Amino acid sequence: MSASFDVQGYRMETAIIILVVLLGTLVLLLAAGAVYQITGTWRDRRRFPPPGHLVRFNERRMHILVTGEGTPTVVFESGMGASCLSWTLVQPRVARFSRAVSYDRAGHGWSDPAREPRTAQQVAQELHVLLDAAGVPGPYVLVGHSFGGYVNRAFAHVYRDEVVGMVLVDSVHPAEWENPTQEQLRMIEVGLRYAWIAAWLARLGFVRFCLARLARGSPRLGRAAVRAFGVDTAAAAQRIAGEIRKLPAPILPIVRAMWSQPKNFMSLGQHVAALPVSAAQAAAASTLGDLPLVVLSGDHHAAPYADWQRDLAQLSSCGRHVVASDSGHWIHLDHPELVTGAIREVVATARSLRCPSSNLTGAPR
């Protein structure tokens, strides 16, 4: 009996030792990952200072980049999850004929995160405070990509007297999210869960490590990690990565540094959670009167999205719809000259107070 107890006791002690070793190894790995993340974040701040300047208000810092001179002021609103860097190919061109402003919404780029819900109206109000705090005068021509279209409409609804023109770049239509289906509600729920997980992976340095491997030409680990979130998520990530690669090569390390930070994933989750509210707020701006408006859409849209894009141009009696040939969702990266031309047209119309020609469909020139 004593020998049997000795064997059992030995086995139990061995199992405990193995468990302790495994837990200790896990703790060491997590600690090493956290240190790797902290060190990398510190290094990124030194390597990639903000191109604009940081404005402090409401106990947070917001990044804004102001270039060029002249009125009206052109204000760029990025798509969901994007930063001011998405306008890299357009803002310098616009700055040649008017003041051009891009910025980072709270939680993205160089801006601090926010606790308030990321609804279109909340974002629009924060933008208005930022412009005032930065001393950027109106009137404004608003240029919004994707989700930025919701923000533009909410801004125009609240501050109509300060807006003299608008350009929507493949903007999301309120009908897409105002009354979400059960499937869309599940998408939002899953998106929030994935954003939370990704934020924790970023805190532990895993996202940074995967992106570093990708930059060195070893994408397998990153692809495997994304596939763990499901086929649809992997496909969406692949599409977004394809769009980002259209940016100039020097910008890509900055984008990787930004998406190594947990705040970007948390902010993205906040935006996703507020989508139905944001859509309703955008829909409240049901008319823009005779505001100069150009709606740009890619030729990738099928029904009902193509109809919704045409419908956006009906927001104003001075609206015009332009379809960009051979373009995806990020028209400002596929055809920056087309987006610049649309902005130039709206700026010129605002200056002369004339209504542009009636709706028509065109292609990049």
Buried (B, 14 or more C-beta within 10 A) or exposed (E): EEEEEEEEEEEEEEEEEEEEEEEEEEEEEBEEBEEBBEEBBEEBEEEBEBBBEBBEEBEBBBBBBBBBEBBBBBBBBBBBBBBBBBBBBBBBBBBEBBBBBBBBBBBBBBBBBBEEBBBBBBBBBBBBBBBEBBEBEBBBBBBBBBBBBBBBBBBBBBBEEBBBBBBBBBBBBBBBBBEBEEEBEEBBEBBBEBBBEBBEBBBBBBBBBBBBBBEEEEBEBBBEBBEEBEEEBBEBBEEBBEBBEBBEEEBBBBBBBBBBBBBBBBBBBBBBBBBBBBBBBBBBBEEBEEBBBBBBBBBEBEEEBBEBBBBBBBBBEBBBBBBBEEBBBBBBBBBBEBBBBBBBBBBBBBBEEEBBEEBEEBEBE
